[in-house]
Amino acid sequence: MQPEALNATVAPTRPLEWGQLNFLHTTDTHGWLEGHLKEQNYGADWGDFVSFSAHLQHMAGNLGVDLLLIDTGDLHDGNGLSDATTPDGVLSNPIFENINYDVLTIGNHELYLANVAYETFFNFSTFYGDKYVTSNVQILNNATGEFQYIGQQYRYFTTQHGLRIMAFGVLYDFTGNTNVTKVIKAADLVKESWFTSAVNYAQPIDLFLVLGHNPIRPTAGGSTFGTLYKTIRSMRPNVPIQAFGGHTHIRDFVVFDEMSTGLESGRYCETLGFLSLSGIQSSNFTGNMRPRGVPNPTTKAITLGAATATASAGFPSSTANASNSSMVYSRRYLDWNRLTFAYHAVGSQDGTFDYHSGLRVTSDITAIRKELNLAALYGCAPETYCVSCKPYGTDGNIYSSLLPVALGATVINTTRANTPRLIVVNSGSIRFDLVQGPFTYDDSFIVSPFTDGFQYISDVPYSIASGVVGGLNSESDNDKRNLQHSDFDFASLAGDVCPDASLGSVSPDDILKPRSLTRDLHRRQSATTLTPGYTTTDDFGTDGDDTSHSKIPDYTQPDYFEGNGTFPSDGSTPATVDLIFLDFFAPDVLTVLTGLGAKYTTADVSYYLDPAVFTTQSYLPIYAKEFWQANVPNCPTGEGVTK
């Protein structure tokens, strides 16, 4: 753990169920390798995970079973450790690489920017070699002028105990990638000769392992797992298929058929997924089907969760059926904290949990945080503002209680400061709760990691401008950043646009962040004391969460909201306003304005503030430095999101 992190107070109460084949699964880590410094449930860092994975690999060896480590992409855009360098991931990826993964695949956040895509190609992919599988993602090789796969198209390998596995790694049909990369649609991928040849491989296959930065539930919007599953199952009806997904940041487990399931393991180093299965029939297997001395999986692949939609509806099935299939499963969602890790690393509760390799990684994270100055304090957040735990319009809701005020106070072109302004922002630009306590350089990436610029149309009649938010929300399918949608697309890079040289200056310290680098334990409570956290329902029911929690409310939020500045002090509305909005949804604003009867075109749109200097990552630090100075530097810390 990092020195300032908090440990959990409630431990699990059930041991893991070990099977013939076992998996640890991470996904959507988004740079959170330091752990959650202000949240007890998720206080472990990557060094703790290094120690924990070593313990479990040792246990697997003693039990005579296989344990595979899996990751399904999105390594940055969400934390200063990964995002405060150019390109993203230069310092965080080597930390990540301390885990000896067996198979990994790529996420969409590795593909937005050309420099990040090439960093992934030249360094990350090279480090993991044939374990990095990108079956439908290619990159332009500047040396040859040809596109080639960033990683391997597939991986065929044999586990320590003889299971023969064919692995694919498939990104969903992502379209927001930089033009130096290509994403092949799943419907086209499954028709390619190399793919069908791999499915019908000449060597025996005991299990298909299908990874994807891809919603695991095939009925979820954007998921292509249905296409992959149907293709493989129609060609190989008797071979088990195990899938691992990501991208939607949820805990989920789905049943495809009686010998095929899928797991998705959350986000942001909050969840470590554990899956075990037994019943793979292989003449080559030399381990234990049901290891002794530990619980074993016993649940057949039958949908039990009444609250979930059946993933396999309308799909081909294996020739087996649930009653005679030998396959049994267990899944568990582990909270990312040392108390959980120590509980499951049998024999480590006596203070021997840490491996030297894990302690070294923890120390490296601490050093990088210091090097990047991530603890630089902007101010003390006076309360917690959450993204979904409070209804919009109530105290503590970040979109209604904080952001409109912060936008109005900071998004100011000094040459037009006396002109009333209406500022429209999408809620998906905010990625995480802003927790009471120190608001630091690191938090600026955690809460608002994107760098979208502010554009505007001058002197729009208020009667028209005031209808834009409502119009955008009614067209919310156009929103590309909300977590309910699929892509979280970046706006154009600053180098791809031509900022207006006459833009007003930005005064508050020319933004507060350096971005030039290029390369206490709490009293343990009884298990009956529920703390707020994940409460998951999936196709196996409601017992997947490793630690029981009370439910945190989750309210639907508008896709767009607004702030204002320099409005009349008497409470009246101005005749006209500067209508300000983010550059990446400018076309949608023009569409809404047209629907409201206004005739504006792209010629009327320009940058309100220079995007090379001021973006959506800028306004909260400026606001904190000006308005959150009470109690600095000794900020009172709250309990995080609790209700």
C-alpha positions in Angstrom: 0.0 0.0 0.0 1.0 3.6 -0.5 1.9 5.5 2.7 -1.2 7.6 2.6 -3.6 4.8 1.7 -6.2 3.2 4.0 -6.8 -0.5 4.5 -10.2 -2.1 4.5 -12.0 -2.8 7.8 -14.1 -5.8 6.7 -12.7 -9.0 5.3 -14.2 -11.8 3.2 -15.7 -14.8 5.0 -15.4 -17.5 2.4 -12.3 -19.2 0.9 -12.0 -19.3 -2.9 -13.2 -22.4 -4.7 -10.2 -23.9 -6.6 -10.8 -25.9 -9.8 -8.9 -27.7 -12.5 -8.3 -24.4 -14.3 -8.3 -21.0 -12.4 -8.0 -17.4 -13.5 -7.2 -14.0 -12.1 -8.7 -11.3 -14.2 -8.0 -7.5 -14.3 -9.5 -5.0 -16.7 -9.9 -1.3 -17.2 -7.2 -0.4 -14.7 -6.9 3.1 -16.2 -3.6 3.8 -14.4 -4.9 3.2 -10.9 -1.8 1.2 -10.0 -1.4 3.2 -6.8 -4.8 2.0 -5.6 -7.5 4.3 -4.2 -5.7 6.5 -1.7 -9.0 7.8 -0.1 -11.2 4.7 -0.3 -10.7 1.8 2.2 -12.3 -0.9 0.0 -9.7 -0.5 -2.7 -6.5 0.7 -0.9 -4.1 -2.0 -2.2 -1.5 -0.9 -4.8 0.1 -2.9 -7.7 2.9 -4.1 -5.4 0.2 -5.8 -3.2 -1.2 -7.4 -6.3 2.3 -8.6 -7.3 2.6 -10.3 -3.8 -0.9 -11.7 -4.0 -0.6 -13.2 -7.4 2.7 -14.8 -6.3 0.9 -16.4 -3.3 -1.9 -17.7 -5.5 0.5 -19.1 -8.1 2.4 -20.9 -5.3 -1.0 -22.2 -4.0 -1.9 -23.4 -7.5 1.3 -25.3 -7.7 0.8 -27.0 -4.4 -2.8 -27.9 -5.4 -1.7 -29.4 -8.7 -3.9 -27.0 -10.8 -3.4 -24.3 -13.3 -3.7 -20.6 -12.6 -3.7 -18.1 -15.5 -3.5 -14.3 -15.3 -5.6 -12.3 -17.8 -6.0 -8.6 -18.6 -8.4 -7.1 -21.1 -7.0 -3.6 -21.6 -7.4 0.1 -21.0 -4.2 0.9 -19.1 -4.6 4.7 -18.7 -6.8 7.8 -18.9 -8.0 8.0 -15.3 -5.0 8.5 -13.0 -2.0 10.8 -12.7 0.4 7.8 -12.5 -0.4 7.0 -16.1 -1.6 10.3 -17.5 0.9 12.9 -16.2 3.6 11.8 -18.7 3.9 12.2 -22.5 2.9 9.8 -23.9 0.5 8.3 -21.4 1.8 5.2 -19.8 5.5 5.8 -20.1 6.1 5.3 -16.4 3.0 3.3 -15.4 3.3 0.6 -18.0 6.7 -0.7 -16.6 4.9 -0.9 -13.2 2.1 -2.9 -14.8 4.6 -5.2 -16.4 5.6 -6.6 -13.0 2.7 -9.0 -13.4 3.5 -12.1 -15.4 0.3 -12.3 -17.4 -0.5 -15.3 -19.5 -2.7 -13.6 -22.0 -3.6 -9.9 -22.5 -5.4 -7.8 -25.1 -5.8 -4.2 -26.1 -8.3 -1.6 -25.0 -9.7 1.4 -26.9 -7.8 3.8 -24.7 -4.6 2.5 -26.2 -5.7 3.7 -29.6 -7.0 7.2 -29.4 -3.6 8.9 -29.8 -0.9 8.0 -32.3 1.9 8.4 -29.7 0.2 6.1 -27.2 -0.6 3.5 -29.9 3.1 3.4 -30.9 4.2 3.3 -27.3 1.9 0.2 -26.9 3.3 -1.3 -30.1 7.0 -0.8 -29.7 7.3 -1.3 -25.9 4.3 -2.9 -24.2 3.6 -5.4 -26.9 7.3 -6.2 -27.2 7.5 -6.8 -23.5 4.7 -9.4 -23.4 5.5 -10.9 -26.8 3.2 -13.7 -27.9 1.1 -13.2 -24.8 -0.3 -9.9 -26.1 -3.1 -10.9 -28.5 -4.8 -8.3 -30.7 -6.8 -10.4 -33.1 -8.5 -7.4 -34.8 -6.2 -4.4 -34.1 -3.5 -3.3 -36.5 -1.0 -0.4 -36.6 0.8 1.3 -39.5 4.5 0.3 -39.5 6.2 3.4 -40.7 9.3 1.4 -41.8 7.3 -0.8 -44.2 4.3 1.4 -44.9 2.1 -1.5 -44.2 -0.4 -2.2 -41.4 0.5 -5.1 -39.1 -1.0 -6.5 -35.9 0.0 -4.7 -32.7 0.3 -8.0 -30.9 -0.3 -11.6 -32.0 -3.4 -12.7 -33.9 -3.8 -15.6 -31.6 -1.9 -17.7 -29.0 -1.9 -21.4 -28.8 -0.2 -22.7 -25.7 -0.2 -25.5 -23.2 -0.6 -24.9 -19.5 1.7 -26.3 -16.8 -0.6 -29.3 -16.3 -1.2 -30.0 -20.0 -4.3 -28.1 -21.0 -4.1 -27.0 -24.6 -5.6 -23.6 -25.1 -6.4 -21.4 -28.2 -6.7 -17.7 -27.2 -8.0 -14.7 -29.2 -8.1 -11.1 -28.2 -10.9 -9.0 -29.8 -11.7 -5.3 -29.2 -15.3 -4.3 -29.8 -16.1 -2.5 -33.1 -14.4 0.7 -32.0 -14.4 3.6 -34.5 -12.7 6.4 -32.5 -9.1 5.2 -33.1 -6.2 7.2 -34.5 -5.8 6.8 -38.3 -2.5 5.0 -37.8 -4.4 2.1 -36.4 -7.2 -0.2 -37.8 -9.9 -2.1 -35.9 -11.3 -5.0 -37.9 -15.0 -5.5 -37.2 -15.9 -8.8 -35.5 -18.2 -9.8 -38.3 -15.4 -9.5 -40.8 -12.8 -11.0 -38.4 -14.6 -14.3 -38.1 -14.7 -14.7 -41.9 -10.9 -14.3 -42.3 -9.1 -17.5 -43.3 -6.5 -17.3 -40.5 -9.3 -17.1 -37.9 -11.2 -20.1 -39.2 -7.9 -22.0 -39.5 -7.0 -21.1 -35.9 -10.5 -22.3 -34.7 -9.9 -25.5 -36.6 -6.3 -25.8 -35.5 -4.3 -28.9 -36.5 -3.3 -29.5 -32.9 -5.8 -30.5 -30.2 -7.7 -27.7 -28.4 -9.1 -28.3 -24.9 -10.4 -24.8 -24.3 -11.0 -21.6 -26.3 -10.0 -18.5 -24.4 -11.7 -15.4 -25.8 -10.5 -12.1 -24.4 -12.0 -8.8 -25.3 -12.1 -5.2 -24.3 -15.7 -5.8 -25.0 -18.9 -5.9 -22.9 -19.1 -9.5 -21.7 -22.9 -9.7 -22.0 -23.7 -10.2 -25.7 -27.0 -8.4 -25.3 -25.2 -5.2 -24.1 -24.8 -2.4 -26.6 -21.6 -2.7 -28.6 -20.7 -6.2 -27.5 -19.3 -8.5 -30.2 -19.0 -11.6 -28.0 -22.2 -13.0 -29.5 -20.6 -13.0 -32.9 -17.4 -14.6 -31.6 -19.2 -17.2 -29.6 -21.6 -18.2 -32.3 -18.8 -18.6 -34.9 -16.6 -20.7 -32.6 -19.5 -22.8 -31.3 -20.8 -23.6 -34.7 -17.4 -24.9 -35.8 -16.3 -26.6 -32.6 -19.5 -27.7 -30.7 -17.8 -29.8 -28.1 -15.0 -27.5 -26.9 -15.5 -25.3 -23.8 -15.2 -21.6 -24.4 -14.2 -19.2 -21.6 -14.5 -15.5 -22.2 -13.2 -12.4 -20.4 -14.6 -9.0 -21.1 -14.2 -5.3 -20.1 -15.0 -1.8 -21.2 -18.3 -1.2 -19.4 -16.6 -1.0 -15.9 -19.0 -3.5 -14.2 -18.9 -6.8 -12.4 -20.7 -9.4 -14.5 -20.8 -13.1 -15.3 -22.8 -14.6 -18.1 -23.7 -18.1 -19.2 -23.4 -18.7 -23.0 -24.1 -22.5 -22.8 -23.5 -25.4 -20.5 -19.8 -25.3 -21.2 -19.2 -21.7 -22.0 -19.2 -18.6 -19.7 -17.8 -15.1 -19.5 -16.5 -12.9 -16.7 -16.1 -9.1 -16.5 -14.2 -7.7 -13.6 -15.0 -4.1 -13.0 -12.7 -1.1 -13.3 -10.0 1.1 -11.7 -8.3 -1.5 -9.5 -11.5 -1.8 -7.5 -12.1 -5.5 -8.5 -9.9 -8.5 -9.1 -11.9 -11.3 -10.8 -11.4 -14.9 -9.8 -12.8 -17.7 -11.9 -12.4 -21.4 -11.5 -13.8 -24.3 -13.5 -13.5 -28.1 -13.6 -14.6 -30.7 -16.1 -12.4 -30.1 -19.1 -11.9 -33.5 -20.7 -8.4 -33.8 -21.9 -6.1 -36.8 -22.3 -3.2 -34.4 -21.9 -4.1 -33.0 -18.5 -1.8 -34.1 -15.6 -3.2 -32.1 -12.7 -6.0 -32.4 -10.3 -9.6 -32.1 -11.5 -10.8 -31.4 -7.9 -7.9 -30.3 -5.7 -8.1 -31.5 -2.1 -8.1 -29.4 1.0 -10.0 -26.5 -0.6 -13.5 -25.9 -1.8 -14.2 -26.8 -5.4 -16.6 -25.3 -8.0 -19.9 -27.0 -8.1 -22.3 -24.8 -10.1 -23.3 -25.9 -13.6 -23.6 -23.3 -16.3 -27.2 -22.5 -15.9 -28.6 -19.0 -15.6 -29.7 -18.5 -12.0 -29.9 -14.7 -11.7 -33.5 -13.7 -12.3 -32.5 -10.1 -12.7 -30.3 -10.7 -15.7 -31.1 -11.4 -19.3 -30.0 -14.8 -20.6 -26.9 -14.3 -22.6 -27.3 -17.3 -24.8 -30.8 -16.6 -26.1 -30.9 -17.6 -29.7 -27.3 -18.9 -29.8 -26.2 -22.3 -30.9 -25.2 -24.5 -28.0 -22.8 -27.3 -27.4 -23.9 -30.9 -28.0 -23.9 -31.4 -24.2 -26.6 -30.2 -21.9 -26.5 -28.9 -18.4 -27.6 -32.1 -16.9 -24.9 -34.3 -18.4 -22.1 -31.7 -18.9 -19.1 -32.3 -16.7 -18.3 -28.6 -16.5 -18.8 -26.8 -13.2 -17.8 -23.2 -12.3 -17.3 -20.6 -9.6 -16.7 -16.9 -9.9 -15.8 -14.3 -7.3 -15.3 -10.5 -7.4 -12.6 -9.6 -5.0 -12.3 -6.1 -3.5 -8.9 -4.6 -4.2 -7.4 -4.3 -0.7 -4.7 -5.9 1.3 -7.2 -7.4 3.9 -8.9 -9.3 1.1 -5.6 -10.3 -0.5 -4.1 -11.5 2.8 -7.3 -13.5 3.6 -7.0 -15.5 0.4 -3.3 -15.8 0.4 -3.4 -18.7 2.9 -0.6 -18.5 5.5 0.2 -14.8 4.9 -2.0 -13.4 7.7 1.0 -13.7 10.1 2.8 -10.8 8.5 4.5 -12.7 5.7 2.2 -11.4 2.9 4.7 -9.2 1.2 7.2 -10.6 -1.3 10.3 -8.6 -2.0 9.1 -8.1 -5.6 5.8 -6.6 -4.3 7.6 -4.3 -1.9 9.9 -3.1 -4.6 6.9 -2.3 -6.9 5.2 -0.4 -4.0 8.4 1.6 -3.5 8.6 2.3 -7.3 5.1 3.7 -7.3 5.9 6.0 -4.4 9.0 7.2 -6.2 7.1 7.9 -9.4 4.3 9.7 -7.6 7.0 11.9 -6.0 8.8 12.5 -9.3 5.5 13.5 -11.0 4.5 15.6 -8.0 1.1 13.9 -7.9 0.5 14.9 -4.3 0.8 18.6 -5.1 -2.1 20.2 -3.3 -4.6 22.5 -5.0 -7.0 22.8 -2.1 -9.3 21.0 0.3 -12.6 19.7 -1.1 -15.2 20.6 1.5 -17.4 17.6 0.8 -17.7 14.6 -1.4 -19.3 15.1 -4.8 -20.4 11.8 -6.5 -21.2 11.0 -10.1 -24.2 8.8 -9.4 -24.9 8.2 -5.7 -27.1 11.3 -5.4 -30.0 12.4 -7.6 -29.2 15.3 -10.0 -30.2 18.6 -8.4 -29.4 17.5 -4.8 -26.5 18.4 -2.6 -23.5 16.2 -3.2 -24.3 15.5 -6.9 -21.2 16.6 -8.8 -23.1 17.7 -11.9 -25.4 20.0 -10.1 -23.7 21.0 -6.8 -20.1 21.6 -8.0 -19.4 21.7 -11.7 -21.8 24.5 -12.8 -20.3 26.8 -10.1 -16.7 25.8 -11.0 -17.3 26.3 -14.7 -18.8 29.7 -14.2 -16.0 30.8 -12.0 -13.1 29.6 -14.2 -14.1 29.4 -17.9 -13.4 33.0 -18.7 -11.9 34.7 -21.7 -10.5 37.9 -20.3 -11.4 39.8 -23.5 -15.1 38.8 -23.0 -15.3 38.6 -19.3 -18.1 41.1 -19.1 -20.3 39.2 -21.6 -22.7 36.7 -20.0 -21.8 33.1 -20.8 -23.6 29.8 -20.8 -21.3 26.8 -20.5 -22.5 23.4 -21.7 -20.5 20.3 -20.7 -21.2 16.6 -21.0 -21.4 14.5 -17.9 -19.2 11.8 -19.4 -16.2 14.1 -19.2 -16.2 13.3 -15.4 -14.8 9.9 -14.7 -14.9 9.6 -11.0 -16.2 11.0 -7.7 -14.5 14.0 -6.1 -13.9 12.9 -2.5 -13.8 15.2 0.5 -10.2 16.0 1.5 -7.0 17.0 -0.4 -7.6 17.8 -4.0 -4.3 17.2 -5.7 -2.7 17.1 -9.1 -3.4 13.4 -9.1 -7.1 14.0 -8.4 -7.3 16.3 -11.4 -6.7 13.3 -13.7 -8.9 11.0 -11.6 -11.9 13.2 -11.8 -11.5 14.9 -15.2 -8.8 13.2 -17.3 -9.8 14.4 -20.7 -8.4 17.4 -22.5 -11.3 18.8 -24.5 -11.3 22.4 -25.6 -14.0 25.0 -25.1 -15.5 26.5 -28.2 -18.2 29.1 -28.5 -20.7 31.1 -30.5 -20.9 34.7 -29.5 -23.9 36.7 -28.7 -26.6 34.0 -29.0 -30.1 35.1 -27.9 -30.6 33.6 -24.4 -34.0 32.4 -25.4 -32.2 30.1 -27.9 -29.1 29.2 -25.9 -31.1 28.2 -22.9 -32.7 25.4 -24.9 -29.4 23.8 -26.0 -28.9 21.5 -22.9 -32.5 20.2 -23.2 -32.0 19.6 -26.9 -28.7 17.7 -26.4 -30.2 15.6 -23.6 -33.0 14.6 -25.9 -30.4 13.6 -28.5 -28.3 11.8 -25.8 -27.4 8.9 -28.2 -24.9 11.3 -29.7 -23.0 11.5 -26.4 -19.7 9.6 -26.8 -18.4 10.0 -23.3 -21.1 8.9 -21.0 -20.3 5.5 -19.3 -23.7 4.2 -20.6 -22.4 4.6 -24.1 -19.5 3.0 -25.9 -16.5 5.0 -27.0 -15.5 7.8 -24.7 -13.9 9.4 -27.9 -11.3 12.0 -27.5 -11.6 15.4 -29.3 -9.0 16.2 -32.0 -5.4 16.7 -30.8 -4.3 20.2 -30.3 -1.8 19.7 -33.1 -4.6 18.8 -35.5 -6.5 22.1 -35.1 -5.7 25.7 -35.8 -6.4 27.7 -32.6 -7.3 31.4 -33.0 -4.2 33.4 -32.2 -6.4 36.2 -30.9 -7.9 34.2 -28.1 -8.1 35.9 -24.7 -5.3 35.1 -22.3 -5.8 32.6 -19.5 -4.6 34.1 -16.2 -4.7 31.6 -13.3 -1.0 30.6 -13.3 -1.3 29.6 -17.0 -2.9 26.4 -15.6 -1.5 24.7 -12.6 -0.1 21.4 -13.9 3.3 20.2 -15.0 2.9 17.9 -18.0 6.3 17.7 -19.6 7.9 14.5 -18.4 8.4 12.0 -21.2 9.2 8.9 -19.9 -2.5 3.5 8.4 -4.4 0.5 9.1 -7.9 0.8 10.6 -9.5 -1.4 13.2 -10.9 -4.5 11.7 -14.7 -4.7 12.0 -16.7 -7.8 12.4 -18.0 -9.5 9.2 -21.5 -8.6 10.0 -20.8 -4.8 9.7 -21.6 -4.0 6.1 -19.7 -1.1 4.5 -21.0 0.5 1.3 -19.7 -1.1 -1.9 -20.5 -3.4 -4.8 -23.7 -5.5 -4.7 -23.7 -7.6 -7.8 -26.4 -9.7 -9.6 -25.3 -11.8 -12.5 -26.3 -15.0 -14.2 -25.2 -17.1 -11.2 -27.2 -15.0 -8.8 -26.1 -12.6 -6.0 -23.2 -14.4 -4.2 -20.4 -13.3 -6.5 -19.1 -10.4 -4.4 -16.3 -11.7 -2.2 -17.1 -9.2 0.6 -20.7 -8.4 1.4 -21.6 -4.7 1.2 -24.5 -2.4 1.6 -25.7 -1.0 -1.7 -24.6 2.4 -2.9 -27.5 4.2 -4.7 -27.0 4.6 -8.4 -29.1 7.4 -10.0 -29.4 8.2 -13.6 -27.8 11.5 -14.6 -28.3 13.8 -17.5 -25.9 13.5 -20.3 -25.3 17.2 -20.4 -25.4 20.0 -17.9 -24.6 23.7 -17.8 -23.1 26.5 -15.8 -23.1 30.3 -16.3 -21.2 33.4 -15.5 -21.6 37.2 -15.5 -25.4 36.9 -15.4 -27.3 39.9 -14.0 -27.0 40.2 -10.2 -30.7 40.9 -9.9 -31.6 37.3 -11.0 -32.9 38.3 -14.4 -31.7 36.6 -17.6 -29.5 38.4 -20.2 -30.6 39.2 -23.7 -27.7 37.4 -25.3 -24.9 35.1 -24.1 -21.7 33.6 -25.3 -22.7 29.9 -25.8 -19.7 27.8 -24.8 -19.4 24.1 -25.3 -16.8 21.4 -25.8 -15.2 21.0 -29.2 -15.9 17.3 -29.6 -19.7 17.7 -29.6 -19.8 21.0 -31.5 -21.6 19.4 -34.5 -24.4 18.3 -32.1 -24.8 21.8 -30.7 -25.2 23.2 -34.2 -27.8 20.5 -34.9 -29.8 21.4 -31.8 -29.5 25.2 -32.6 -30.9 24.5 -36.0 -33.8 22.6 -34.4 -34.4 25.6 -32.2 -34.8 27.9 -35.2 -31.3 29.5 -35.2 -29.1 29.5 -38.3 -25.5 29.0 -37.2 -22.8 27.1 -39.0 -19.2 26.0 -38.3 -18.1 29.4 -39.5 -19.7 30.9 -36.4 -17.7 28.5 -34.1 -14.3 29.3 -32.7 -12.3 28.5 -29.6 -13.3 30.5 -26.5 -10.0 29.6 -24.8 -6.8 28.3 -26.3 -7.0 24.5 -26.1 -3.2 24.3 -25.8 -3.6 26.1 -22.5 -7.1 25.5 -21.1 -9.1 22.3 -21.3 -11.6 20.3 -19.3 -8.7 19.1 -17.2 -7.9 22.7 -16.2 -11.0 24.2 -14.5 -11.2 22.2 -11.4 -7.6 22.8 -10.3 -8.0 26.5 -10.9 -11.3 26.5 -8.9 -9.7 24.6 -6.0 -6.8 26.9 -5.8 -9.0 29.9 -5.6 -12.0 28.7 -3.6 -10.9 25.7 -1.6 -8.1 27.1 0.5 -9.7 26.7 3.9 -7.7 24.1 6.1 -4.8 23.9 3.6 -2.5 22.1 4.0 -4.3 20.0 6.7 -7.4 19.0 4.8 -10.1 17.1 6.7 -10.8 13.8 5.0 -14.2 12.3 4.6 -15.4 8.7 4.3 -15.7 8.7 0.5 -18.9 7.6 -1.2 -21.0 6.0 1.5 -24.6 6.7 0.7 
